[in-house]
Amino acid sequence: MYKIAIIEEFHKSGLNLLDDNKNFSYEIINNASEENLIKVLPNFDGCTLRVSKLNKKILEKCPNLKVVSRHGVGYDNVDIRYLKDNNITLCITANANAIAVAEHVMYMMLCISKGIISHDRSVRNGQFKQGIKDTQTLELDGKEILIVGFGRIGKSLISKCKSFNMNIKIFDPYVNNETIDKLKCIKVDNLKNSFKTSDFISLHVPLTKETENLINLESLKLMKKTSIIINTSRGGVINEIDLNKAINDGIIFGAGIDVFKNEPVNIDNPLLKNDRVLLSPHSATFTDECKIRMAKNCTQNIIDFFEKKLDKSMIVKL
């Protein structure tokens, strides 16, 4: 029988898959501190992982660990080098979250461009007409959106943007022109030039050495004054201090931020006091439907790994 550690509990639909399989037992570990994981994780053959960290200090104490299954698609909270060096498989819930995140992007684009937060506050404060004349609003129709990173979320976002008659450009050096042409979008190769013409920029890239601080003051200064940036990928992709300055100085119009460099976000982060920034607590995937899909995918990946039938698209190439 394979022993599986569920590091931080998730939707019961995923646990039910393990309950129904006699070849597996599991234990829920809600104390995901480094100290506790070093103590308890060595006993397990595989584990699931949400937002807590699995660093080398923890992993080197786990000689039986053969697979880590992420409850999500990002994996910057795992020591990738250690997994690779020790032949530990890393899985993601590749097909689970695209719809929820793409919808979250649209929600943020609409809220910011339509001044929803400001209008709502004005009505509640008895300033029914003042909010209209004091708030600049924009339309999505006919506007250009640049999707940076063209995985499953980026692809899901396309159909939603087309419904608003938006012009869609894609930047992803790892995707060929033919794939993007089939979707009737435009592939761009020069990111800086694309910043200059885009009305909306939506980020969908992992956090790597190449993408860290991809959006900084230099790149922000290339953008239109009416540009809106949405980040539902990873916090470190945007320099938060530079973004705050750019918005305050009128370099761009606003931003929607679901992810932060430090999570939970530091209370002194200047974005928390910026009225032109719409914030959410890394919650783009937290729809009821997506939580069920992620939970099932996460545990199914574990089962499929040990039953030697794991879908290759769920495996991260280390």
TAVENSUL-V877605 format. One record per pair of residues at least 24 apart in sequence whose ideal C-beta (glycine too) atoms are under 10 Angstrom apart, sorted by the first residue. I is the first residue (numbers start at 0). J is the second residue. Records with the same first field share a line. If there is no record, write none. Layout:
I = J ; J
//
This chain:
0 = 24 ; 44
1 = 25 ; 43 ; 44 ; 45 ; 63 ; 65 ; 66 ; 301 ; 302 ; 304 ; 305 ; 306
2 = 26 ; 42 ; 43 ; 44 ; 45 ; 46 ; 63
3 = 27 ; 43 ; 44 ; 45 ; 46 ; 47 ; 66 ; 68 ; 298 ; 301 ; 302 ; 305
4 = 28 ; 36 ; 39 ; 40 ; 41 ; 42 ; 43 ; 44 ; 45 ; 46 ; 47 ; 48 ; 61 ; 64 ; 67
5 = 29 ; 43 ; 46 ; 47 ; 48 ; 49 ; 68 ; 70 ; 294 ; 297 ; 298 ; 301
6 = 30 ; 31 ; 35 ; 36 ; 39 ; 40 ; 43 ; 46 ; 47 ; 48 ; 49 ; 50 ; 51 ; 52 ; 53 ; 67 ; 68 ; 70
7 = 31 ; 47 ; 48 ; 49 ; 50 ; 51 ; 70
8 = 47 ; 49 ; 294
9 = 47 ; 49 ; 70 ; 290 ; 291 ; 293 ; 294 ; 295 ; 297 ; 298
10 = 70 ; 287 ; 289 ; 290 ; 291 ; 292 ; 293 ; 294 ; 295 ; 297 ; 298
11 = 291 ; 294
12 = 290 ; 291 ; 292 ; 293 ; 294 ; 295 ; 298
13 = 47 ; 68 ; 70 ; 92 ; 290 ; 291 ; 292 ; 293 ; 294 ; 295 ; 296 ; 297 ; 298 ; 299 ; 301
14 = 47 ; 294 ; 295 ; 297 ; 298
15 = 294 ; 295 ; 298
16 = 294 ; 295 ; 296 ; 297 ; 298 ; 299 ; 301 ; 302
17 = 47 ; 298 ; 299 ; 301 ; 302
18 = 298
19 = 302
20 = 298 ; 301 ; 302 ; 305 ; 306
22 = 302 ; 305 ; 306
23 = 298 ; 301 ; 302 ; 305
25 = 298 ; 301
31 = 57
32 = 57
33 = 57
36 = 60 ; 61
37 = 61
40 = 64
44 = 301 ; 304 ; 305
45 = 87 ; 88 ; 90 ; 298 ; 300 ; 301 ; 302 ; 304 ; 305
46 = 87 ; 301
47 = 90 ; 92 ; 294 ; 297 ; 298 ; 300 ; 301
48 = 74 ; 76 ; 77 ; 89 ; 90 ; 297
49 = 76 ; 293 ; 297
50 = 76 ; 262 ; 281
51 = 76 ; 77
52 = 76 ; 77 ; 78
53 = 77 ; 78 ; 81 ; 82 ; 87 ; 89
54 = 78 ; 81
55 = 80 ; 81 ; 82 ; 84 ; 85
56 = 81
57 = 81
58 = 82 ; 84 ; 85 ; 87
59 = 85
61 = 85 ; 87
64 = 88
65 = 301 ; 304 ; 305
66 = 90 ; 300 ; 301 ; 303 ; 304 ; 305 ; 309 ; 314
67 = 91 ; 300 ; 301 ; 304 ; 315
68 = 92 ; 296 ; 297 ; 298 ; 299 ; 300 ; 301 ; 302 ; 303 ; 304 ; 309 ; 313
69 = 93 ; 293 ; 296 ; 297 ; 300 ; 313 ; 315
70 = 95 ; 96 ; 284 ; 290 ; 293 ; 294 ; 296 ; 297 ; 298 ; 300
71 = 95 ; 96 ; 281 ; 284 ; 289 ; 293 ; 296 ; 297
72 = 96 ; 97 ; 100 ; 150 ; 151 ; 152 ; 203 ; 205 ; 232 ; 284 ; 293 ; 315
73 = 205 ; 206 ; 232 ; 233 ; 258 ; 281
74 = 205 ; 206 ; 315 ; 317
75 = 205 ; 206 ; 207 ; 211 ; 233 ; 234 ; 235
76 = 206 ; 262
77 = 315 ; 317
79 = 315 ; 317
80 = 317
81 = 317
82 = 315 ; 317
83 = 315 ; 316 ; 317
84 = 317
86 = 317
87 = 317
88 = 300 ; 301 ; 304 ; 309 ; 313 ; 314 ; 315 ; 317
89 = 300 ; 313 ; 314 ; 315 ; 316 ; 317
90 = 296 ; 297 ; 299 ; 300 ; 301 ; 303 ; 304 ; 309 ; 310 ; 313 ; 314 ; 315
91 = 293 ; 296 ; 297 ; 300 ; 312 ; 313 ; 314 ; 315
92 = 284 ; 289 ; 292 ; 293 ; 294 ; 295 ; 296 ; 297 ; 298 ; 299 ; 300 ; 313
93 = 150 ; 151 ; 296 ; 300 ; 310 ; 312 ; 313 ; 314 ; 315
94 = 151 ; 292 ; 293 ; 296 ; 310 ; 312 ; 313
95 = 151 ; 284 ; 288 ; 289 ; 290 ; 291 ; 292 ; 293 ; 294 ; 295 ; 296 ; 297
96 = 151 ; 152 ; 155 ; 231 ; 283 ; 284 ; 285 ; 286 ; 289 ; 290 ; 292 ; 293 ; 296
97 = 150 ; 151 ; 152 ; 153 ; 154 ; 155 ; 156 ; 203 ; 284 ; 289 ; 292
98 = 151 ; 152 ; 155 ; 156 ; 159 ; 284 ; 286 ; 288 ; 289 ; 292
99 = 152 ; 155 ; 231 ; 282 ; 283 ; 284 ; 285 ; 286 ; 287 ; 288 ; 289 ; 290 ; 292 ; 293
100 = 151 ; 152 ; 153 ; 155 ; 156 ; 201 ; 203 ; 231 ; 232 ; 257 ; 283 ; 284 ; 286 ; 289
101 = 146 ; 151 ; 152 ; 153 ; 154 ; 155 ; 156 ; 157 ; 158 ; 159 ; 160 ; 201 ; 203 ; 231 ; 283
102 = 155 ; 156 ; 159 ; 283 ; 286 ; 289
103 = 152 ; 156 ; 229 ; 231 ; 255 ; 257 ; 279 ; 282 ; 283 ; 284 ; 285 ; 286 ; 289
104 = 144 ; 146 ; 152 ; 153 ; 155 ; 156 ; 159 ; 160 ; 199 ; 201 ; 202 ; 203 ; 229 ; 230 ; 231 ; 255 ; 257 ; 283
105 = 139 ; 156 ; 159 ; 160 ; 162 ; 163 ; 201 ; 229
106 = 229 ; 255 ; 277 ; 279 ; 283
107 = 199 ; 201 ; 227 ; 228 ; 229 ; 230 ; 231 ; 253 ; 254 ; 255 ; 256 ; 257 ; 277 ; 278 ; 279 ; 283
108 = 137 ; 139 ; 142 ; 144 ; 156 ; 159 ; 160 ; 163 ; 165 ; 198 ; 199 ; 201 ; 227 ; 229 ; 253 ; 255 ; 277
109 = 139 ; 163 ; 255
110 = 253 ; 255 ; 277
111 = 136 ; 137 ; 199 ; 227 ; 228 ; 229 ; 252 ; 253 ; 254 ; 255 ; 275 ; 276 ; 277
112 = 136 ; 137 ; 138 ; 139 ; 142 ; 198 ; 199 ; 225 ; 227 ; 252 ; 253 ; 255
113 = 137 ; 138 ; 139
114 = 253 ; 275
115 = 277
116 = 274 ; 275 ; 276 ; 277
117 = 274 ; 275
120 = 274
135 = 225 ; 252 ; 253 ; 275
137 = 198 ; 199 ; 225 ; 227 ; 252 ; 253
138 = 163 ; 164 ; 198
139 = 163 ; 164 ; 165 ; 198 ; 199 ; 227
140 = 164 ; 165
141 = 165 ; 166 ; 198
142 = 166 ; 197 ; 198 ; 199 ; 225 ; 227
143 = 167 ; 168 ; 185 ; 193 ; 196 ; 197 ; 198 ; 199 ; 200 ; 223 ; 226
144 = 168 ; 169 ; 184 ; 197 ; 198 ; 199 ; 200 ; 201 ; 227 ; 229
145 = 169 ; 170 ; 185 ; 187 ; 190 ; 193 ; 194 ; 196 ; 197 ; 198 ; 199 ; 200 ; 201 ; 202 ; 222 ; 226 ; 228
146 = 170 ; 171 ; 179 ; 184 ; 187 ; 197 ; 199 ; 200 ; 201 ; 202 ; 203 ; 229
147 = 171 ; 187 ; 190 ; 193 ; 194 ; 197 ; 200 ; 201 ; 202 ; 203 ; 204 ; 210 ; 213 ; 214 ; 228 ; 230 ; 232 ; 236
148 = 173 ; 174 ; 201 ; 202 ; 203 ; 204 ; 205 ; 210 ; 213 ; 232 ; 236
149 = 173 ; 174 ; 178 ; 179 ; 182 ; 184 ; 186 ; 203 ; 204
150 = 174 ; 203 ; 204 ; 205 ; 232
151 = 203 ; 312
152 = 201 ; 203 ; 231 ; 232 ; 283 ; 284
153 = 179 ; 182 ; 184 ; 201 ; 202 ; 203 ; 204
154 = 178 ; 179 ; 182 ; 184 ; 203
155 = 203
156 = 201 ; 203 ; 229 ; 231
157 = 182 ; 183 ; 184
158 = 182
160 = 184 ; 199 ; 201
165 = 198 ; 199
166 = 196 ; 197 ; 198
167 = 199
168 = 193 ; 196 ; 197 ; 200
169 = 193
170 = 194 ; 197 ; 200 ; 204
171 = 203 ; 204
172 = 209
190 = 218 ; 221
191 = 217 ; 218 ; 221
192 = 221
193 = 221 ; 222
194 = 218 ; 219 ; 220 ; 221 ; 222 ; 223 ; 226 ; 228 ; 251
195 = 221 ; 222 ; 223 ; 226
196 = 221 ; 222 ; 223 ; 226
197 = 221 ; 222 ; 223 ; 226 ; 227 ; 228
198 = 222 ; 223 ; 225 ; 226 ; 227 ; 252
199 = 225 ; 226 ; 227 ; 228 ; 229 ; 252 ; 255
200 = 226 ; 227 ; 228 ; 229 ; 230 ; 251 ; 254
201 = 227 ; 228 ; 229 ; 230 ; 231 ; 232 ; 255
202 = 228 ; 229 ; 230 ; 231 ; 232 ; 233 ; 236 ; 237 ; 258
203 = 229 ; 230 ; 231 ; 232 ; 233 ; 236
204 = 230 ; 232 ; 233 ; 236
205 = 232 ; 233 ; 236 ; 315
206 = 232 ; 233 ; 234 ; 235 ; 236 ; 258 ; 260
207 = 233 ; 235 ; 236
210 = 235 ; 236 ; 237
211 = 235 ; 236 ; 237 ; 238 ; 260
212 = 236 ; 237 ; 238 ; 239 ; 241 ; 260
213 = 237 ; 238
214 = 238 ; 239 ; 241 ; 242 ; 245 ; 251 ; 254
215 = 240 ; 241 ; 242 ; 245
216 = 240 ; 241 ; 242 ; 244 ; 245 ; 248 ; 250
217 = 241
218 = 245
219 = 244 ; 245 ; 246 ; 248 ; 250 ; 251 ; 254
220 = 245 ; 248 ; 250 ; 251
221 = 250 ; 251
222 = 250 ; 251 ; 252
223 = 250 ; 251 ; 252
224 = 249 ; 250 ; 251 ; 252
225 = 251 ; 252 ; 253
226 = 250 ; 251 ; 252 ; 253 ; 254
227 = 251 ; 252 ; 253 ; 254 ; 255 ; 275 ; 277
228 = 252 ; 253 ; 254 ; 255 ; 256 ; 276
229 = 253 ; 254 ; 255 ; 256 ; 257 ; 277 ; 283
230 = 254 ; 255 ; 256 ; 257 ; 258 ; 259 ; 283
231 = 255 ; 256 ; 257 ; 258 ; 279 ; 281 ; 282 ; 283 ; 284
232 = 257 ; 258 ; 283
233 = 258 ; 259 ; 260 ; 262 ; 281
234 = 258 ; 259 ; 260 ; 261 ; 262 ; 264 ; 281
235 = 259 ; 260 ; 261
236 = 260
237 = 270
239 = 264 ; 265 ; 268 ; 269 ; 270 ; 276
240 = 268 ; 269 ; 270
242 = 269 ; 270 ; 273 ; 276
243 = 268 ; 269 ; 270 ; 271 ; 272 ; 273 ; 275 ; 276
244 = 269
246 = 270 ; 273 ; 274 ; 275 ; 276
247 = 273 ; 275
249 = 275
251 = 275
253 = 277
254 = 278
255 = 279 ; 283
256 = 281
257 = 281 ; 282 ; 283 ; 284
258 = 282 ; 283
//
